[in-house]
Amino acid sequence: MSKTAIMTALVAALALPAVADETKIDSNGERYRLLNCYQKVTVPAQFRVTKELVKKPERKYVKKGNMIELREYPAVYREIRTKIRDEYIVMKEVVCKPDAE
């Protein structure tokens, strides 16, 4: 036998037990090997938010009994949301949990 054939047979013999340990059988009876595990992560949509003035801030004198109060009312704004990017899903790599077989 040539050195190449011997080396190939040796590598195959050493690799088979490792592959046999990782090989599993699914519910259809097909053999498979688990490579990685992933979890779906939803990234929310992104918006640009600007403010639009609805009512300016103001001060008012209000009579209360025999006193006069100076009251300050804050400005009122409305948010304008513009969508920049839609929501999308990313596959995040996670540690595989062993099967309960």
N, C-alpha and C positions, 0 to 999 in steps of 0.2 A: 504494500500500500504506500501511496505517496504521503509526504508530510502534510499536504493540504487536506487530503481526505481524513487523515487521523485527527488533525486539529478541528475540522468541521464536525466530526463525530463526537469529539470530546466536548466541544462547545454546546452541541445539541443535547448531549446527555446531561450536562450541568444545568442547562436552561430549562429543561422539561419539568423538573420538580417545582421550580419557581412559578412557571406558568400554570401548572396544575393547581397550586395553592390559590392563585388569584382567579382562576376560572370558576364561574358560577353558572347556574342554570335558572332561566326565568320561568314564568308561569306557562309559557308555550312549549317548554322543553328545549329551548335553544340555549346554547352555551354563549356566554359573554364574559368580558373582562371589564371591571370597573376602573375607569381612568381617573376621573375627577368628579366632584360633587359641586353643584351650583345652587344658589338660592336667588329667586327673582326679587329684585329691589326696584320699587317704583320711585322714579325721580319726579317730583311734582313740577307742574308747569311754572314757567318764570314769567313775571309781569313787571312792567315799568309802571310805577305809581307816581302820579303828579297830583298836586292839590290845586283846586279852583276855589277862589274866594266866593262865598255865598253871601256872607254878611260881615261888614267891617266891625272891629271892636268899638264899643261905645261906652260912655259914662252918662249916667242919668241921676238927677236929683229926685229922690222919692220922699214925700212927706209921710211920716209915721208918728201919729199922735201930735205932740208939740215939738218933735224933732225933725230935722231934714237929714236924710242919709244920702251920701254920694256912693252910688253903686257902679261897679265896672263889670260889663258883660264882655266875655272874650269873643274873638272872631270865630266865625263858623266856616269851615271848609268842607268841600266834598272831594272824595278821592276819585280820580280817573285812572282806571286800570287798563293798560294796553298789553295784550299777550305778546311776549317775545318768542317763547319756545313752548311747544306742546309737552305734555307729560309723556314720559317714555320709560321703558323697562331696561334695566341693566342686569346682567347675569354676574353675580358676585361669587367668587370661589370660596367655598367653605370646607371645613373638615368633614370627611365622610363618616357617618355613624355606622357602626356594625349592624348588619341585618339580624333580626331576632328570629333565627331559624332553629 
